[in-house]
């Protein structure tokens, strides 16, 4: 098992799950290629109704949904990203 995967599994504790998934947030730290960072910065500058949290959440939900994740919370985040305009 890779180091990253085992670290992720240690961070996920079933007893720490929230009853309302929308209310649960965790901190996430990640290194991304500079070209992606610049793309995110440009997108956020051009779309003031978006913030970094919404962008990352939408990207993760889209990836997970499109790659077969069937969790209802992930599906809800994915659909919200498609149809809700905040």
TORKOL-4160 file (C-alpha; in steps of 0.2 Angstrom, whole numbers, padded with zeros to 4 digits, m for minus):
86
<pt num="1" X="0000" Y="0000" Z="0000"/>
<pt num="2" X="0007" Y="0017" Z="m0005"/>
<pt num="3" X="0012" Y="0029" Z="0009"/>
<pt num="4" X="m0001" Y="0042" Z="0003"/>
<pt num="5" X="m0015" Y="0030" Z="0003"/>
<pt num="6" X="m0011" Y="0023" Z="0021"/>
<pt num="7" X="m0010" Y="0041" Z="0027"/>
<pt num="8" X="m0027" Y="0045" Z="0020"/>
<pt num="9" X="m0035" Y="0029" Z="0027"/>
<pt num="10" X="m0028" Y="0034" Z="0045"/>
<pt num="11" X="m0036" Y="0051" Z="0043"/>
<pt num="12" X="m0053" Y="0044" Z="0039"/>
<pt num="13" X="m0061" Y="0039" Z="0056"/>
<pt num="14" X="m0079" Y="0032" Z="0054"/>
<pt num="15" X="m0084" Y="0038" Z="0072"/>
<pt num="16" X="m0079" Y="0056" Z="0066"/>
<pt num="17" X="m0092" Y="0056" Z="0052"/>
<pt num="18" X="m0105" Y="0070" Z="0052"/>
<pt num="19" X="m0123" Y="0066" Z="0052"/>
<pt num="20" X="m0125" Y="0080" Z="0039"/>
<pt num="21" X="m0111" Y="0078" Z="0026"/>
<pt num="22" X="m0113" Y="0096" Z="0020"/>
<pt num="23" X="m0108" Y="0102" Z="0037"/>
<pt num="24" X="m0092" Y="0092" Z="0037"/>
<pt num="25" X="m0076" Y="0099" Z="0031"/>
<pt num="26" X="m0058" Y="0094" Z="0033"/>
<pt num="27" X="m0042" Y="0103" Z="0029"/>
<pt num="28" X="m0033" Y="0097" Z="0014"/>
<pt num="29" X="m0015" Y="0102" Z="0009"/>
<pt num="30" X="m0009" Y="0097" Z="m0009"/>
<pt num="31" X="0005" Y="0101" Z="m0021"/>
<pt num="32" X="m0001" Y="0105" Z="m0038"/>
<pt num="33" X="0009" Y="0109" Z="m0054"/>
<pt num="34" X="0011" Y="0127" Z="m0057"/>
<pt num="35" X="0001" Y="0127" Z="m0073"/>
<pt num="36" X="m0014" Y="0121" Z="m0063"/>
<pt num="37" X="m0011" Y="0134" Z="m0050"/>
<pt num="38" X="m0011" Y="0148" Z="m0063"/>
<pt num="39" X="m0026" Y="0141" Z="m0071"/>
<pt num="40" X="m0035" Y="0141" Z="m0054"/>
<pt num="41" X="m0030" Y="0158" Z="m0050"/>
<pt num="42" X="m0035" Y="0164" Z="m0068"/>
<pt num="43" X="m0052" Y="0156" Z="m0066"/>
<pt num="44" X="m0055" Y="0163" Z="m0049"/>
<pt num="45" X="m0051" Y="0180" Z="m0055"/>
<pt num="46" X="m0063" Y="0179" Z="m0069"/>
<pt num="47" X="m0077" Y="0171" Z="m0059"/>
<pt num="48" X="m0079" Y="0181" Z="m0042"/>
<pt num="49" X="m0094" Y="0171" Z="m0037"/>
<pt num="50" X="m0082" Y="0156" Z="m0035"/>
<pt num="51" X="m0069" Y="0153" Z="m0021"/>
<pt num="52" X="m0055" Y="0141" Z="m0019"/>
<pt num="53" X="m0065" Y="0129" Z="m0008"/>
<pt num="54" X="m0080" Y="0128" Z="m0021"/>
<pt num="55" X="m0067" Y="0126" Z="m0035"/>
<pt num="56" X="m0058" Y="0111" Z="m0027"/>
<pt num="57" X="m0074" Y="0103" Z="m0020"/>
<pt num="58" X="m0082" Y="0104" Z="m0037"/>
<pt num="59" X="m0066" Y="0097" Z="m0046"/>
<pt num="60" X="m0065" Y="0082" Z="m0033"/>
<pt num="61" X="m0083" Y="0078" Z="m0034"/>
<pt num="62" X="m0083" Y="0079" Z="m0053"/>
<pt num="63" X="m0068" Y="0067" Z="m0054"/>
<pt num="64" X="m0075" Y="0055" Z="m0041"/>
<pt num="65" X="m0092" Y="0054" Z="m0050"/>
<pt num="66" X="m0085" Y="0052" Z="m0067"/>
<pt num="67" X="m0074" Y="0038" Z="m0061"/>
<pt num="68" X="m0088" Y="0028" Z="m0054"/>
<pt num="69" X="m0090" Y="0034" Z="m0036"/>
<pt num="70" X="m0108" Y="0030" Z="m0031"/>
<pt num="71" X="m0109" Y="0039" Z="m0014"/>
<pt num="72" X="m0124" Y="0049" Z="m0013"/>
<pt num="73" X="m0115" Y="0064" Z="m0005"/>
<pt num="74" X="m0102" Y="0065" Z="m0019"/>
<pt num="75" X="m0116" Y="0064" Z="m0032"/>
<pt num="76" X="m0125" Y="0078" Z="m0023"/>
<pt num="77" X="m0109" Y="0089" Z="m0024"/>
<pt num="78" X="m0107" Y="0085" Z="m0042"/>
<pt num="79" X="m0125" Y="0090" Z="m0047"/>
<pt num="80" X="m0124" Y="0105" Z="m0036"/>
<pt num="81" X="m0108" Y="0110" Z="m0045"/>
<pt num="82" X="m0117" Y="0108" Z="m0062"/>
<pt num="83" X="m0133" Y="0117" Z="m0058"/>
<pt num="84" X="m0132" Y="0129" Z="m0043"/>
<pt num="85" X="m0126" Y="0147" Z="m0046"/>
<pt num="86" X="m0120" Y="0154" Z="m0030"/>
